[in-house]
Amino acid sequence: MSKFKFQPRWKEELVVTGDGGQFILELPMGILSAYLPTEEAWKSKSPDWARNQYSDLKQELEEWCRENKAKFYIDETAGVGIEGKWS
């Protein structure tokens, strides 16, 4: 069973919803691509409730990208949006 739901949004954002709330990942539409911070960067950028769920998120996001023909990148500079603020 999936822990996360993924919903693209018009601002080139991917809204991620889990049991503890929501956050946003970058989803450029020119070439559909999802960006996830590295595991180390995730520790300081992620919401508290999702901090220890990196490997599940990574696996489910990779699967979502395959199903939606999107490229998947792990990049330490990738942003995470929480409550309207990006880090």
C-alpha positions in Angstrom: 0.0 0.0 0.0 1.3 3.4 -0.9 2.2 6.0 1.8 2.2 8.9 -0.6 -0.1 10.4 -3.3 1.3 12.6 -6.1 -0.7 15.4 -7.7 0.8 17.6 -10.4 -0.1 21.3 -10.1 0.0 24.1 -12.7 2.9 25.9 -11.2 5.3 23.1 -12.1 4.8 21.6 -8.7 4.1 18.1 -7.5 2.0 18.1 -4.4 2.8 15.1 -2.2 0.3 14.0 0.4 1.0 11.6 3.2 -0.6 10.7 6.5 1.1 13.6 8.2 0.3 16.4 5.7 1.5 17.8 2.4 4.7 19.1 0.8 5.7 20.2 -2.7 8.5 19.0 -5.0 9.7 20.6 -8.2 8.1 19.2 -11.4 9.3 21.1 -14.4 6.9 20.6 -17.3 9.1 21.4 -20.3 10.5 17.9 -20.0 8.3 16.4 -17.3 10.8 15.7 -14.5 10.5 15.2 -10.7 13.2 16.4 -8.4 14.0 14.9 -5.0 16.7 16.2 -2.7 19.5 13.8 -1.7 18.8 11.8 1.5 21.2 14.1 3.4 19.6 17.3 2.1 16.1 15.8 2.8 16.9 15.7 6.5 17.0 19.5 6.6 14.4 20.3 4.0 11.6 17.9 4.7 8.6 18.3 7.0 9.1 16.6 10.4 6.5 14.0 9.7 8.2 12.8 6.5 11.8 13.0 7.6 12.2 9.3 8.2 10.3 8.2 5.2 12.8 9.1 2.5 13.3 5.6 1.1 9.6 4.9 0.8 9.1 8.4 -0.8 12.0 7.8 -3.3 10.6 4.3 -4.3 7.0 5.6 -4.8 8.2 8.7 -6.6 10.3 6.6 -9.0 7.3 4.4 -9.7 5.1 7.5 -10.3 7.6 8.9 -12.7 7.8 5.6 -14.6 4.0 5.4 -14.9 3.8 9.1 -16.0 6.8 9.0 -18.3 8.6 11.6 -16.3 12.3 11.8 -15.7 13.5 11.4 -12.1 16.4 13.3 -10.5 18.0 13.2 -7.1 19.7 16.6 -6.6 20.9 18.1 -3.3 19.7 21.5 -4.5 16.2 20.3 -5.2 13.6 22.4 -3.3 10.9 21.2 -0.9 7.9 23.5 -0.4 6.2 23.4 3.0 3.3 25.7 3.8 4.1 28.1 1.0 7.8 28.4 1.8 10.6 26.7 -0.1 13.8 25.3 1.3 
